Amino acid sequence: MKRHAFIFAIIITILTSSYTLQSQEKYQATWESLKKYQVPDWFRDAKFGIFIHWGVYSVPAFGSEWYPRNMYVEGSKEFKHHITTYGPQKKFGYKDFIPMFKAEKFDPAAWVSLFKKAGAKYIVPVAEHHDGFQMYKSALSKWNAFEMGPHRDVLGELAAEIKKQGLVFGLSSHRIEHWFFMNGGKHFDSDVLDQANASLYGPAREENETPSPEFMNDWLLRCTELVDNYKPQLFWFDWWIEQPAMDPYRKSFASYYYNKGLTWNKDVVINYKNTSFPEKAAVLDLERGKLGGIREPAWQTDDAIGNKSWGYAAGNTFKSAQYVITNLIDIVSKNGNLLLNIGPRSDGTITDEETQTLLGTGKWLDINGEAIYGSRPWKIYGEGPTRSASGSFSDQKEPFTAKDIRFTTKGDILYAITMGQPVANTVITSLGKKAGNGMIDSITMTGSDEKLSWKQEADALIIKPSKTYPSENAVVYKIIFKK
């Protein structure tokens, strides 16, 4: 009865708030109204955030964070591994991993301190992944980390620590994909068929089936519960909310959330994929990819340090700090942000590989952050021989080199960033006199007092290499033009 009363109270709150806000001419649940949204400066200035995929799937730690789905897909490597390691799915199902998810070494203060050292300005833990297990205290389901597993409000603890250490708190919901996520377990004798588990595994329908109104209402209630209880400044959605039937629910949630931001006097952000929202109504996010050129308005890449899995999985390989730094620079030069993911172990510890990549990124940003934070794109994003990846699910296969240049601006300052340490002359054709982009007055290198040797010729700006560089991953030249 308590849960039903809570749901009724939320619905009344939404309706009452909607009426009150309409009278104040706030956001309405229409695309016309939502297109008036403006991307806040805090997001455009932040440039770099941390994503956290952590949940029950970190216990089996096999394959990827899609283990809960794939363990019920007959013939998959996860299916075979599960039977060999834990026994048949009828006797040991995904639910049986929950008591093993203890998070005994989870230290939110240490996590946030690490992310801050990495140079991140906002943190986005996964509130609920496709598996249907909530990482927060919820009145809508018993399958959550407060009532089971760690018996801690993981999201709440992180939210408090993130805000305490002066960073921006966001969260992600992958709830809508749960509509079909566990459906493999309905095709053979598994615990998914047991109605006692329906509130965790259900509805387990087919991906080509339109979500029911009941399920979409549940999605909306879970989203509003997260907004009301945790007050995130960023709300990230995965791809499946683009279902046509979700259109009124997307609009209802966006208007509710944006108006909550006005009530809190805090600018908020929704991240979406593909075409879930009109371009101006929220912020576009590309998974494991990026854009080939400058995009207005602002956008975001979500990528993982882990190459094979977003959550912790044995045998994962990891991106280096060099990869992260140069791709961050490339993304920022095109008016984007980077949301970089880590996947902690089930006990709450973070891998050494991810830690080193984060610290290496932070070391570079400590010296060169002025060219990243608060910057805006220049007339062009850059130049150089290496082709940039473009589109979702397109990692940068060919590494950038010192011959690749990226530009950012801040006020009257132009930053030209080489994507490596130059060992020969840096040649920038976009800054030659004939290019018409201005006459250069001075050039310095961030993090260094060295007097540089350079010449602005007709066809290019030429900067001679230095004996030492303050940064091993990329070098930032600070350029001032003559008035």
C-alpha positions in Angstrom: 0.0 0.0 0.0 2.9 2.4 0.7 4.2 2.1 -2.8 0.7 2.7 -4.3 0.3 5.7 -2.1 3.7 7.0 -3.2 2.9 6.6 -6.9 -0.5 8.4 -6.4 1.3 11.2 -4.6 3.8 11.6 -7.5 1.1 11.7 -10.1 -0.8 14.4 -8.1 2.5 16.3 -7.7 3.1 16.2 -11.4 -0.4 17.4 -12.3 -0.4 20.2 -9.6 3.1 21.3 -10.6 2.2 21.3 -14.2 -0.8 23.6 -13.5 1.2 26.0 -11.4 4.1 26.2 -13.8 1.8 26.8 -16.8 0.4 29.8 -15.0 4.0 31.0 -14.7 4.6 30.4 -18.4 7.3 27.8 -17.8 8.1 24.9 -20.0 5.2 23.0 -21.5 5.1 19.4 -22.6 5.4 20.4 -26.3 8.3 20.3 -28.6 7.6 24.0 -29.5 8.1 25.0 -25.9 11.0 22.6 -25.2 12.9 24.0 -28.2 13.3 27.2 -26.3 15.7 25.4 -24.0 19.3 26.8 -23.9 22.3 24.7 -23.1 23.7 26.1 -19.8 27.1 27.6 -19.6 28.2 25.3 -16.8 27.9 22.3 -19.3 29.6 24.1 -22.1 32.4 25.2 -19.8 32.9 21.9 -18.1 34.1 19.9 -21.1 35.0 16.7 -19.2 32.9 14.4 -17.0 33.0 10.9 -15.5 30.5 8.2 -16.2 30.2 5.2 -13.8 28.8 1.8 -14.8 28.6 -0.1 -11.6 26.0 -2.7 -10.6 25.2 -6.4 -10.0 26.8 -7.3 -13.4 30.2 -6.5 -11.9 29.9 -9.7 -9.8 30.0 -12.3 -12.7 32.4 -9.8 -14.4 32.3 -11.8 -17.6 32.0 -10.4 -21.2 30.4 -7.1 -20.5 27.7 -5.3 -18.5 25.2 -7.1 -20.8 25.9 -10.3 -19.0 22.4 -10.3 -17.4 20.9 -10.4 -20.9 23.4 -12.7 -22.6 23.4 -15.3 -19.8 19.9 -16.1 -20.9 20.7 -16.2 -24.7 21.2 -19.8 -25.6 24.5 -20.5 -27.4 26.2 -17.3 -26.3 29.6 -17.3 -24.5 27.9 -15.9 -21.4 25.2 -18.7 -21.5 27.9 -21.4 -21.6 30.1 -19.7 -19.0 27.1 -19.3 -16.6 26.2 -23.0 -16.7 29.8 -24.1 -16.3 30.5 -21.7 -13.5 27.2 -21.3 -11.6 24.9 -24.1 -12.9 21.7 -24.0 -14.9 19.8 -20.7 -15.0 16.7 -22.2 -13.5 18.6 -22.9 -10.3 21.0 -19.9 -10.3 19.7 -16.9 -12.1 20.8 -13.3 -12.3 18.9 -12.5 -9.1 21.3 -14.8 -7.2 24.2 -12.5 -7.9 22.6 -9.7 -5.8 23.6 -11.1 -2.4 27.2 -11.4 -3.8 27.2 -7.7 -4.7 28.5 -6.4 -1.3 30.4 -3.2 -2.3 32.4 -3.7 0.9 35.2 -1.3 -0.2 33.0 1.3 -1.8 34.4 4.7 -0.7 32.5 7.6 -2.4 34.9 10.2 -1.0 37.9 8.4 -2.5 36.1 8.0 -5.8 35.2 11.6 -6.2 38.6 12.7 -5.1 40.1 10.6 -7.9 37.7 12.0 -10.5 38.5 15.5 -9.3 42.2 14.8 -9.7 41.4 13.5 -13.2 40.1 17.0 -14.1 36.4 16.1 -14.3 33.8 18.8 -13.7 30.7 16.6 -13.5 30.0 13.0 -12.5 27.3 10.7 -13.9 26.7 7.4 -12.0 24.3 4.9 -13.6 21.1 5.0 -11.5 19.5 2.0 -13.2 21.0 -0.1 -16.0 19.1 -2.4 -18.4 19.2 -5.1 -15.7 16.4 -3.4 -13.7 18.4 -3.2 -10.5 18.3 0.3 -9.0 21.5 1.7 -7.4 19.4 3.9 -5.1 16.7 3.9 -2.5 13.4 3.6 -4.3 9.7 3.4 -3.3 8.9 1.8 -6.6 10.7 -1.5 -6.4 12.3 -3.7 -3.8 15.1 -4.6 -6.3 17.5 -1.8 -5.3 20.9 -1.4 -3.6 19.4 0.0 -0.4 17.2 -3.0 0.3 19.4 -5.7 -1.2 23.1 -6.3 -2.0 25.2 -3.5 -0.5 22.2 -2.2 1.6 23.4 1.3 0.8 21.9 4.2 -1.2 24.9 4.2 -3.6 23.5 7.0 -5.7 22.6 9.1 -2.7 26.1 8.7 -1.2 27.8 9.6 -4.4 25.4 12.6 -5.0 26.3 14.0 -1.5 30.0 13.5 -2.0 30.0 15.0 -5.5 28.3 18.1 -4.4 30.5 18.3 -1.2 33.6 18.3 -3.4 32.3 21.0 -5.6 31.5 19.0 -8.8 28.2 18.8 -10.7 26.1 15.7 -10.0 24.3 13.9 -12.9 22.8 10.4 -13.4 21.8 8.1 -16.1 18.7 5.9 -16.6 18.6 2.9 -18.9 15.3 1.7 -17.5 13.3 1.8 -20.8 15.5 -0.9 -22.3 14.5 -3.3 -19.6 11.2 -3.8 -21.5 13.0 -6.5 -23.6 16.3 -7.0 -21.8 15.7 -10.3 -20.1 13.5 -11.9 -22.8 16.0 -14.7 -23.6 15.0 -16.4 -20.4 11.5 -16.9 -21.6 12.7 -19.3 -24.4 14.0 -22.1 -22.2 13.6 -23.4 -18.6 15.0 -20.5 -16.5 14.1 -18.5 -13.4 12.8 -15.7 -15.7 9.7 -17.9 -16.1 9.1 -17.9 -12.3 6.4 -15.3 -11.5 8.0 -14.7 -8.2 10.8 -13.0 -10.1 8.6 -11.0 -12.5 9.1 -7.7 -10.7 12.8 -7.9 -11.5 12.9 -9.7 -14.8 9.7 -8.5 -16.3 8.2 -7.7 -18.6 10.8 -9.5 -20.8 9.0 -8.7 -24.0 10.4 -8.6 -27.5 12.3 -5.6 -28.8 9.9 -5.1 -31.7 6.9 -4.9 -29.4 5.6 -1.4 -28.4 6.1 -0.8 -24.7 2.8 -0.9 -22.8 1.4 2.3 -21.2 1.9 0.7 -17.8 5.6 0.2 -18.4 6.1 3.7 -19.8 4.2 5.1 -16.8 6.6 3.2 -14.6 9.5 4.7 -16.5 8.2 8.2 -16.0 7.6 7.6 -12.3 11.1 6.2 -11.8 12.6 9.3 -13.6 10.6 11.7 -11.6 11.5 9.9 -8.4 15.2 10.4 -9.3 14.7 14.0 -10.0 12.7 14.7 -6.8 15.0 12.7 -4.5 18.4 13.4 -5.9 18.2 16.8 -7.8 20.6 15.9 -10.6 21.8 18.7 -12.9 22.2 16.2 -15.8 19.9 13.4 -16.8 21.4 10.9 -19.4 19.2 8.6 -21.5 20.2 5.6 -23.6 19.0 5.0 -27.1 15.7 3.2 -26.7 13.6 6.2 -25.4 13.4 7.1 -29.1 10.4 4.6 -29.5 7.5 6.5 -31.1 5.2 5.5 -28.3 7.5 7.3 -25.9 7.0 10.7 -27.5 4.5 12.1 -25.0 6.5 10.6 -22.1 9.7 12.3 -23.3 8.0 15.6 -23.5 6.3 15.2 -20.1 9.6 14.3 -18.4 11.6 17.1 -20.1 9.1 19.8 -19.2 8.9 18.5 -15.6 12.7 18.3 -15.2 13.4 21.6 -16.9 10.8 23.3 -14.7 12.3 21.6 -11.6 15.6 23.2 -12.6 14.0 26.6 -12.7 12.5 25.9 -9.2 16.0 24.9 -7.9 17.6 27.9 -9.7 20.0 25.5 -11.4 20.5 25.0 -15.1 19.9 21.3 -16.0 20.8 19.1 -19.0 19.2 16.1 -20.7 21.5 13.9 -22.8 19.8 11.9 -25.6 20.9 9.7 -28.5 20.0 9.6 -32.2 16.7 11.4 -32.7 15.0 11.0 -29.3 14.7 14.8 -28.9 14.7 17.7 -31.4 18.1 19.3 -31.8 17.4 22.3 -29.7 15.4 20.6 -26.9 18.3 18.7 -25.3 22.0 17.8 -25.7 22.9 15.2 -28.3 25.2 12.4 -27.1 27.2 10.0 -29.3 28.3 6.6 -27.9 31.9 5.6 -28.5 32.2 8.1 -31.3 32.4 11.7 -32.1 31.6 14.3 -34.8 33.8 15.0 -37.8 33.4 18.8 -37.5 32.1 21.6 -35.4 28.5 21.4 -34.4 26.3 24.2 -33.0 24.7 23.6 -30.5 26.9 21.8 -28.0 27.1 18.0 -27.9 28.7 15.2 -26.0 30.6 11.9 -26.5 30.3 9.1 -24.0 33.2 6.7 -24.2 34.7 4.2 -21.9 38.3 3.7 -20.8 37.5 0.0 -21.1 37.6 -1.2 -24.7 35.4 -4.3 -24.3 33.0 -3.5 -21.5 31.5 -0.4 -19.7 31.2 -2.4 -16.5 34.0 -4.3 -14.8 34.8 -7.5 -16.7 37.8 -9.8 -16.5 40.1 -9.6 -19.5 39.1 -6.0 -20.4 41.7 -3.8 -22.1 42.0 -0.1 -21.5 42.6 3.2 -23.3 45.8 5.1 -22.4 45.9 8.7 -21.1 47.3 9.7 -24.5 44.2 8.4 -26.3 41.9 10.1 -23.8 43.7 13.4 -23.9 44.0 13.7 -27.7 40.4 12.7 -28.2 39.2 15.1 -25.5 41.0 17.9 -27.3 39.5 16.8 -30.7 36.0 16.7 -29.2 36.3 20.1 -27.4 37.6 21.7 -30.7 34.3 20.7 -32.3 32.1 22.2 -29.5 31.7 18.9 -27.6 32.2 17.4 -24.2 33.7 14.1 -23.2 31.9 11.9 -20.7 34.5 9.2 -19.9 33.3 5.9 -18.2 34.9 3.7 -15.6 33.7 0.3 -14.4 34.5 -0.5 -10.7 34.8 -4.0 -9.4 31.9 -5.4 -7.3 33.7 -4.6 -4.1 33.9 -0.9 -5.0 37.5 -0.7 -6.0 38.7 0.9 -9.3 41.2 -0.9 -11.5 44.8 0.3 -11.6 44.6 0.7 -15.4 41.6 3.1 -15.2 43.2 4.9 -12.3 46.4 5.6 -14.2 44.5 6.8 -17.2 42.5 9.2 -15.1 45.5 10.5 -13.3 47.4 10.9 -16.5 44.6 12.9 -18.0 44.4 15.1 -14.9 48.1 15.8 -15.0 47.8 17.1 -18.5 44.7 19.2 -17.6 46.5 20.7 -14.6 49.0 22.3 -17.0 46.8 22.9 -20.0 43.3 23.1 -18.7 43.0 26.8 -19.7 42.8 25.7 -23.4 39.9 23.3 -22.5 37.7 24.5 -19.7 35.5 27.4 -20.6 36.8 27.4 -24.2 34.8 27.7 -27.4 35.5 26.5 -31.0 37.4 28.7 -33.4 36.5 29.2 -37.1 37.7 25.7 -37.9 38.4 22.8 -35.5 41.9 22.1 -36.8 44.2 20.7 -39.5 46.6 17.9 -40.0 47.1 14.6 -41.8 45.2 12.2 -39.4 41.6 11.5 -40.3 39.2 12.0 -37.4 36.7 9.3 -36.7 33.1 10.4 -37.2 29.8 9.0 -35.9 28.7 6.7 -33.1 30.6 3.5 -32.4 33.7 4.8 -34.3 36.8 4.8 -32.1 39.8 6.8 -33.3 41.7 3.9 -35.0 44.6 6.0 -36.3 46.4 7.8 -33.5 46.9 11.5 -33.7 50.4 12.9 -34.0 52.2 16.2 -33.3 51.4 17.2 -36.9 47.7 17.3 -36.1 46.6 20.7 -34.8 43.4 21.5 -32.9 42.1 25.0 -32.1 40.1 26.4 -29.2 39.4 30.0 -28.2 38.8 32.0 -25.0 38.1 35.7 -25.5 40.9 37.1 -27.7 43.2 34.1 -27.1 43.6 31.4 -29.7 45.0 28.1 -28.5 46.7 25.9 -31.1 47.2 22.4 -29.7 49.6 19.8 -31.2 48.4 16.3 -30.5 51.8 15.1 -29.4 55.3 16.5 -28.7 56.8 18.1 -31.8 60.2 17.0 -32.8 60.3 19.1 -36.0 58.9 22.4 -36.9 55.1 22.9 -36.2 53.6 24.1 -39.4 50.1 25.6 -39.2 48.7 26.7 -42.6 45.5 28.2 -41.1 47.7 30.8 -39.4 49.7 31.9 -42.4 49.4 35.6 -43.4 47.5 34.7 -46.6 44.9 32.8 -44.6 43.5 36.1 -43.4 43.0 35.1 -39.8 45.0 37.9 -38.3 48.6 39.0 -37.6 50.2 37.3 -34.6 51.6 39.4 -31.8 52.9 36.8 -29.4 53.1 33.0 -28.8 53.7 31.3 -25.5 53.5 27.7 -24.4 51.2 26.8 -21.5 53.1 25.5 -18.5 56.5 26.9 -19.7 58.4 30.2 -19.5 60.5 29.3 -22.5 60.8 32.0 -25.2 59.7 30.4 -28.4 61.2 30.8 -31.9 58.4 31.3 -34.4 57.7 33.1 -37.7 54.4 33.9 -39.4 55.1 33.4 -43.1 52.7 33.9 -46.0 51.7 30.3 -46.2 52.0 29.1 -42.6 52.9 29.8 -39.0 56.1 28.0 -38.2 57.1 27.2 -34.6 60.4 25.7 -34.0 60.6 22.7 -31.6 61.5 23.1 -28.0 64.2 21.3 -26.1 61.7 20.4 -23.4 57.9 20.3 -23.2 55.7 20.7 -20.1 53.4 17.9 -21.4 54.2 14.7 -23.0 50.7 14.0 -24.5 49.9 17.3 -26.3 51.4 20.8 -26.4 49.4 24.0 -26.2 50.5 27.2 -27.9 48.8 30.3 -26.6 48.5 32.9 -29.4 47.7 36.6 -29.1 46.9 38.6 -32.3 47.8 42.2 -33.0 45.0 44.6 -32.4 
